[in-house]
């Protein structure tokens, strides 16, 4: 009996060449971005490569000429825009977030326990805790470095070693785990193993010198130059494609780096076109969405309103002009959406079951957990239809609590009509998630049309 191997290129689920290229760039972006700080660095590098200039929050916006710019805040937030020559008439804003649920090291992280070295962690956001067990995990983040002039400056770091791991308890010691479920205490059961303790060199409680030495070695610094550090865990397995026709994506941090990437690519495409309409395309990538956005550089901060106002004032407008510009503005909040799960289809409303590779998903919630309204939903569907993009809709089951996004926050701060969108995915908030490989290009096209809309 002969067997044949399926040819992915001939499968009905095979994606287009453009979709494959966008997907490949997304996978690179995810691998480059193990933390929100690396995501901002990767985003800035993509923008700078095509002519966007960096501007600091303390710079004088009135001194800027017409052109493309980006600014960063606290290493985790980035706002990019194209400053027009003429007075600002309105804004087209795409908002997303750079952070993902994960495990983050405590300041005094190193423990010794029954012969092991372990790391104390905090759970950041609504992580699926079980997904962090029995994975080869790496450490990345940022450190504060004492420079030769005595100044302190942040430096990003990603450690290729040591690989840490959170081993699950063997079934022989937890016989009912498969019947009664896995219960994890965040303080006791999520401490990753760093290695074996050295009885000849015991570590005092919370000793962080070991981590300083590891970071210093990677950055080629003296451990004494590192004043403080902030590290977090991430999956060591690179992002990849899967499925018979390579129609799926397997990757960490799809929520929400996939939407950050789509917003960036849309801005790059939109900014390449000459436009003297006075409408400013803006992409805002915020940190801290997964923990409520309440920080000096989260979506609830004054950062975005200040940038928009300064753009209006620096192009000859007034405070009144600023409010007029907001009244002509629209915002799209992009955050990943729930695809229907084949093993749990009953967890979805029967008429709202988004499919992978089925196109962007418009999200509704009458409790205003999503900011979509009748006018904004209509506007985005009209754009999608004009661009030939398939669209889907999602409403949470009425008997389940619904998550939220930066959409309602930005709409409240600025009084701008907003629609919530996202690409469908599975395993949301897992250490490793799953999505469709055709959807990133579809979302990028839709956001490009939105940024060009008037």
Secondary structure, 3 states (H helix, E strand, C coil): CCCCCCCHHHCCCCCCHHHHHHHHHHHHHHHCCCCHHHHHHHHHHHHHHCCCEECCCCCCHHHCCCEEEEEEECCCEEEEEEECCCCCCEEEEEEEECCCCEEEEEEEEEEEECCEEEEEEEEECCCCHHHHCCCCEEEEEEEEEECCCCCEEEEEEEEEEEEEECCCCCHHHCCCHHHHCCCCCCCCCCCEEEEECCCCCCCCCCCCHHHHHHHHHHHCCCHHHEEEEEEEEEECCCCEEECCCCCEEEECCHHHHHHHHHHHHHHHHHHCCCCCCCEEEEEEEECCHHHCCCCCCCCCCCHHHHHHHHHHHHCCCCHHHHHHHHHCCEEEEECCEECCCCCCHHHCCCCCCCCCCCCEEEEECCCCCCCCCHHHHHHHHHHHHHHCCCEEEEECCCCCCCCCCCHHHHHHHHCCEEEEEECEEECCCCCCEEEECCHHHHHHHHHHHHHHCC
